Each structure stands twice: as structure tokens, then as C-alpha cells.
Amino acid sequence: MSKDSVTRLHNILHGMRTRCNNPNDQHYKNYGGKGVKVCEEWSGKDGVQRFVDWALANGYRDDLTIDRKDSNGDYCPDNCQWITRGDNARRAHPPAANVENAIGAIRASTGLSQAKFCEALNIPKRTVQDWEQGLRKCPEYVMELIAYRVEHDPTIPKHHIKEKKNEDLCNNQG
């Protein structure tokens, strides 16, 4: 194991301890403030070495992050696992019901890949990825502007957009 990996594991453990024990930490309210603790095994005299040993025996890789299986449980060997950052973010922030899914539906209606959709609308790809995955919220007015542009811009394909029918317009006239 490289020196960088050991240093990273020390930093991960330090971050866990800080989130759980330091009321001045910006994330304390979501961890220590909710009663989440780091187990004694990883907090005691040999805690760092025990954490490193556990990490190596349980699939640690530099491209993974620690995750608590039960988000209300403590940081301890039985409740922790190594997963990708993307999986961790999705577990922590599942997609919200309508706005994020609406962006995906609007993009799907064009038949464009995410990259081509972003290029056509001059929106950073990472922004649309985050909206579609529910990692960030697309403001409703932005979603409406995107929908309007997709519907009215002749350079953007409209594979699955359902056009309003004349009968819908007639029904609203009373």
C-alpha cells in the first residue's frame, strides 16, 4: 500500500471523527448532532491502525469512499463499506420527485445524448448530470426556460414531444 493511501485513510478517519465530535465542524449537525459516533475500536489508542487494517481487509481502494450502510448508525466495522463517490451521493441524495426527472424527460424527448443536449443548450454537462441524478436541484424557472427552448428551437430535435392538439385548445374556450 502506498504512503498516499495510508495518508488518505488517516484523513478519512480524521474527517469521520471531526464530523462526529466537533460541534464547530460545518457537518456536525448531520453526524454528531444526530448522535452518530465513531466506534471505540476506531477511536481508542490503536484506532488509526485498526481502521487502516479494517479498510484493507474490506475492499479499500483509492477511488472509493466510506459509506455507512445505515445512515442513522455509527461509523463501525459492521456498518461501514467502501463504495464509489457517485453511489454514495445517490444514496445520500436520492433524486427528487419531479424537477430533476423533468430535466431527464425533456432531454429524452429530444433523443439527444446528455453531451449533445448540453452542447445544444450551452449548459455544462456536469450541471445536467447533477440535475438528472438529483445531486443538485434545477431551479424551476430554468427548467421552464429549457423546456421552452427545446420546444421552439428548430435546431433541437423533437423526437417524442407531443404537440398540443387543436381539440385541447377548443376545450379551453368554453
SVG drawing of the C-alpha trace seen along z (x, -y; Angstrom):
<svg xmlns="http://www.w3.org/2000/svg" viewBox="-68 -31 73 40">
<polyline fill="none" stroke="black" stroke-width="0.4" points="0.0,0.0 1.3,-3.4 2.1,-6.2 -0.6,-8.3 -3.2,-5.6 -2.3,-5.4 -2.4,-9.2 -5.8,-9.2 -7.1,-6.7 -5.8,-8.8 -7.6,-11.8 -10.9,-9.8 -10.8,-8.7 -9.9,-12.2 -12.9,-13.6 -15.2,-11.0 -14.0,-11.9 -14.4,-15.6 -17.9,-15.3 -19.0,-13.3 -17.1,-15.1 -16.6,-18.7 -19.7,-20.9 -17.8,-23.7 -17.5,-21.5 -19.8,-22.5 -21.1,-18.9 -21.5,-18.2 -25.3,-18.8 -25.7,-15.9 -23.4,-13.5 -22.5,-14.1 -25.6,-16.4 -27.7,-13.4 -25.9,-11.1 -23.6,-9.4 -20.3,-8.3 -17.1,-6.7 -16.9,-3.3 -14.4,-2.8 -12.4,-0.4 -11.5,-3.2 -11.3,-5.9 -9.1,-4.3 -5.3,-4.2 -4.8,-1.9 -7.8,-3.3 -5.9,-4.5 -4.1,-1.2 -7.3,0.8 -9.2,-1.4 -6.4,-1.0 -6.4,2.8 -10.2,2.9 -10.1,0.8 -7.5,3.0 -9.4,6.2 -12.7,4.8 -12.0,3.6 -10.5,0.2 -9.3,-1.4 -8.2,-5.0 -11.2,-5.5 -13.7,-4.6 -15.2,-6.4 -16.5,-5.2 -20.3,-4.7 -22.4,-3.9 -24.9,-1.2 -27.4,-2.5 -27.2,-6.3 -28.5,-6.6 -25.9,-4.2 -22.4,-4.8 -19.1,-4.5 -18.1,-1.0 -16.9,2.1 -20.3,3.7 -22.0,0.6 -19.3,-0.7 -18.4,0.2 -16.4,-1.2 -18.4,-2.5 -17.9,-4.9 -18.4,-8.6 -21.3,-8.5 -23.0,-5.7 -22.5,-7.5 -24.0,-10.7 -27.0,-8.8 -27.6,-7.1 -27.3,-10.3 -29.4,-12.4 -31.9,-10.2 -33.5,-12.0 -36.2,-14.4 -39.6,-13.6 -40.4,-16.0 -37.9,-18.7 -34.8,-16.5 -36.8,-13.8 -38.4,-16.5 -35.0,-17.6 -34.3,-14.0 -37.7,-13.7 -37.1,-16.9 -33.7,-15.7 -35.1,-12.3 -37.8,-14.0 -35.0,-15.3 -33.4,-11.9 -30.0,-13.6 -27.3,-12.2 -26.5,-14.1 -23.4,-15.6 -25.2,-16.7 -28.1,-18.1 -25.7,-20.2 -23.9,-21.4 -27.1,-22.4 -28.3,-24.4 -24.8,-25.6 -25.2,-24.1 -22.2,-22.5 -22.6,-18.7 -21.8,-18.3 -24.7,-20.6 -27.2,-18.4 -25.7,-15.3 -26.2,-16.6 -29.7,-17.7 -30.7,-14.3 -29.1,-12.4 -30.7,-14.6 -27.4,-15.8 -28.4,-19.4 -31.8,-21.0 -32.6,-22.6 -34.4,-25.9 -38.0,-25.6 -37.7,-28.7 -34.5,-27.3 -36.4,-24.0 -39.2,-26.0 -36.7,-28.0 -35.1,-24.8 -38.5,-23.3 -39.5,-26.4 -36.2,-26.4 -36.4,-22.7 -40.0,-23.1 -39.3,-26.3 -35.7,-26.0 -35.8,-24.4 -32.2,-23.2 -33.1,-20.9 -34.7,-17.6 -38.1,-16.8 -38.4,-13.0 -41.1,-12.4 -42.6,-15.8 -46.4,-15.6 -47.8,-18.6 -50.9,-20.2 -53.9,-19.3 -56.5,-21.8 -59.1,-20.0 -57.2,-20.8 -57.3,-24.4 -61.0,-24.3 -61.8,-22.6 -60.4,-25.6 -62.6,-28.1 -65.7,-27.2"/>
</svg>
